[in-house]
Amino acid sequence: MIELEDLPELIDPVMICAFEGWNDAGDAASSALGHLDELWGGKVFAALDAEDYYDFQVNRPTIWLDGGVRRITWPTTRLSVVRVTEPTTRDLVLVRGIEPSMRWRSYCNELLGFAHELGVELVVILGALLGDTPHSRPVPVSGVTSDAALARTLDLEESKYEGPTGIVGVLQEACAHAGVPAVTFWAAVPHYVAQPPNPKATLALLNKVEDLLDLRIPPGELAEDARAWQLGVDQLAAEDSEVAEYVQQLEEAQDTAELPEASGDAIAREFERYLRRRDNLGPTGEKPITGHATDRPKPDEDEDDDSD
């Protein structure tokens, strides 16, 4: 581990994690973390030692010029903190990195070590997978946990998955064995349009985080990007009759499966989200940014490591 700054004092912290790679279809999960980090100006306070977890022939470092000085950015996992003040003050520990190439158990133990030292009360893991879902319908997002009590409390599914897994599944189980409450949200990305970015899936994941933690997450340009993305896919599908027919079949199947959801609790949740966002509009109709990074000096940079 490389500590870039002293560990900060946090208020009711929640750790939110996303990893590029196998668990990140359409870059939806990592883009959600990137949105939170950019929105609230996250400041990196620690990074894992890249040499411990990454095969540099698989994830190569990049070299770049910084005012005439050559620097190297190593593939790794970085931790940053933002403080949110609306509706109540709390800190978010953002864990964003590339799925490690090796030593996954040590990797998870190191992240859990940070969670313990920071007093993290809940770990939220974001992932995205390819699925038989139409691009024209709301993005399905499933919430799962390995904690039966947490599943009942938060109305989530208890994970029953069996089969190959990625770092998201391994970290979820590591949290369960360590007694750390953890929730994973999975967004389903249409397999026929899997190339990133997928702002619609990113926005769906952020909506789930917003609901779970009772946050106000301004969508910024994501809402318009999601509409433009769907319009673009509509146009591409319209140009291919076989794709258009396949999309129609997916739409009919999903509409039939989700018909019971189109009432009651589902409608109430959407209306409550609308009211929260309306009440939080600024004088110009824009949602104010209601969070900031915890105040700490920026770490010094050197030529062999990058703190971003």
N, C-alpha and C positions, 0 to 999 in steps of 0.2 A: 504494500500500500504506500502511496505517496500522499502525505497530508500537505495540502497547499495552504491551509490556514488553521488556526485553532478552531475546534468545534464550537459552533455558536450555541447560545442559550435560546431554546425554542419554546413556543407556546402551543400546547395541544397539537403536536406535530403528527402529520400523516405522511407516509412515504408513498410516492407514486412512481412506478417503474415502467419502462418500455425498452425493448431491445430490437435493434435492426436485425434483419435476417429471416430465419425460417418462420418465426412467429409474427411476422410483420407484413402481411399481404397488403399490397398497395401502399406501403409505408404509412398505413393509417395510424398505428399505435405510436411510432416514433414521431410522427408529425403532430400528434396530440400533445406529447411532452414538449416538443419544440414550440408549439403555440403557447403553452403555459409559461415556458421559460422566457420567451420573447415578450409576451404580454406584460409580465410582472418583473422583468429585468432580473432574472436569476443570476446569482453570483456563485461561481464554482468555489467550493471550499475543500474538495478532496477529489482524488482520482485514484483508481486502482492501477497498480503497476502493470503496464502492458505486457512485460516480459513473462509475467506469471500465467497469463491466460490466453494469449493470442499467438497464432501461427502467422508470422508476417509474410509468408508466401501465399497465404489465403487472404488475409486482410493486410494489404501493404500500407506502410506509412507513406505520407505525401510530403514533398519538400516544396517550400515556397519562400518568396522574398518579402521581408519585412523591412522596408526602408533601406534596401540594399544589403540587409543581413539575411543570410540563408537560415531558415528554420525548418524543423521537422515536426509534423503532427503525427503522433502515434495512435493507432486504433486502440481505444480503451473504453472504460466506463467512468463517467464523471458524475459527481453529486453536487447539486446546487440547492439553494434555499430561497424561497420567496415568502413574504408575509402578506396574507390576505386580511383585509380589515372589514369586509362586508359579506354577510351580515354581522359576523363576529370575528374577532381577531384570532387567527391561527396561522401556523407555519406549514408550508408544504415542502417536503424534501423530495426533489426531483432526481430520479436515477435514470440516466439515459446513456445507453452504450450499445455496442455491437455484441450479439450473442457470442460468448467466449468459445474458443477452439478447444480448450482443454481445462481440466481441474475444476469441473463444475461445482463439486461439493465445497471445495475451498472458496470458490467465488461466492457462492451463496452464503457461506459462513461469514465471509468478510462483510457482505452487505448487511447481514443480520447483526454483526458486531456494531456497525454504524447505527442501526435501528435501536439497539439496546442503549448505546451511549447517548443517543439523542432523545431517548424517551419516547420513541415512536409508538403511537397507540393503535395504528392500523396500517397495513400495507395494502395498497391497491395496485394491481398489475394489469397492464393493458396489452392486449394481443389482437391480431387480426388473422383470419384464415380464409381460404378460398372455399366458396360454397355454391350450391345450386340456388342462387337467389337472384331475382331480377333487379337490374339497376334502377328501375322506375318506381320501386316501392321503398318504403322506409327501411333503412338498414337494420337487419336483425342483430341485436346485441344481447348475448346471454351473460348472465352473472353467475359465477360458480364459486364455491368455497369448499375446503376440505374439513371445515369445522361445522359439525351438525348443529350446535347451538347458534352459531352465527348465521347459518342458513335459515333457521327459524326466525331469528330476530330481524334479519334484513330481507326476508322473503326471497331468498336466493336458492338456486339449485345446489344440492350437495354433489360434488364431482363424482361421477361414476365412470369416467373415461378410462379405457384400457387400450394401450397401443403405444407406438412411438411418440415421444414427447420432445419438447425443446426446453430452453432455459426457463420459459414461463412456467411450465408444469413442474419443473424441478424446484424452482424458487417457491412456488405455491406449497409444495410438500415440505420443503425445508422450514417454511414459516409454521406449518402445522406441527411439525415435530418439535420446534422450538417454543411452541405455545404463543406465537405471535399471531393475532387475528389478521387474516389476509383474504382478499377478494380479488378475483380475476374477471375482467370484462373482455369478452371476445366479440369482435365485429365480424360479420360475414361479408366478404367481398365477392362480387360476381366473378366466377372463374373465367368467363369469356372476355372480361375487360380487367385483367389483373395488373396491368402495368401501372406503376405509380405516376403521379400521386392520385389519391382517392379522397378528396376533401369531404365528400359526403359521409364516408365511413369515419373519418377523423372527427367530424362534427358530432356524429352519433355517439362515439366514445366519450367525448367531452360532455355531452348531455347526461350520460350515465354518471360520470364523476360529479357533475353539478348536482344531480338529484341525491346521490349517496351522501355527499359531504355538505349539502345545503350551501353551496357556493353560488356566486354570481360570476360566471365566466363569459365575458364579452366575446362574441364570435369573431369580431373584426371582419376581415374579408372572407372568412371561411364560408359564410352563408351564401354570398354571391358566387364564390368559387364552386360551391356544391351545385348550385343551380346551373352554372355554365358547364360543369362536368356532365351533368345529366343530359342537358340539351345536346352536347357534343356526341354522347353515346347514342341518344335518340336518332340523331342524324346518320351516324354510322350504321346503326341497325336497320334504318329505313332503306339503306342502299343495298342490303343483302336480304332477300326474301327468306332464306333459310334461317338466318339469325333472327329476323323479325318474328318468324313463326315460333322459334325456340323461346324467345323472350315472352311471347304471349302464353305459351304453355307454363312457363315458370310463374308468370303473374297469376294465372288461374289457380295453379296449385297452391301458391302462397296465400292468395285471398281466401281460398276454401279452408286452409289450415288455420288461419288467424282470424276467422270470422268471429269467434267468441270474444276475441280481444277488442273488437271494435265497439265496446260499450263499457259502462261502469268505470272500473279503476283506470283503464287505459285513457279514456277521455278525460277523467278527472286529473290525472297526472299531467297531461298536455296542457290543460287549462290553467293549472297551478303554475306551470313553468312560464306560460304566457303572462300571467299576472305578475310574477316575480320580476320578469324582464321589463314589463311596462312600468312598474313602480320604480325601477332603477334607472330610467332614462334621464339623461341630462337635459339642460335647457334647450339644446339644439337637436334633441331627439337621439343623440348618441349615448351609449352606455359609458359612464365614466369608468376609468381604470381604478380599481379600489384595492390595489395591493402594491407592494414594493419589495425589493430585495432587502434582506437584513443588512445593516450597515457594517461593512468590513472592508479593510484596505485590499486592493487588488494584489494578487501574488506576483512576485517577480517572475519574469520569463527567462528561459535560457535557450540555447541553441539546440539542445537535445531533448527538450520536452515542451509540451504545449499545454497551457491551462485553459485556452479558449475563454 
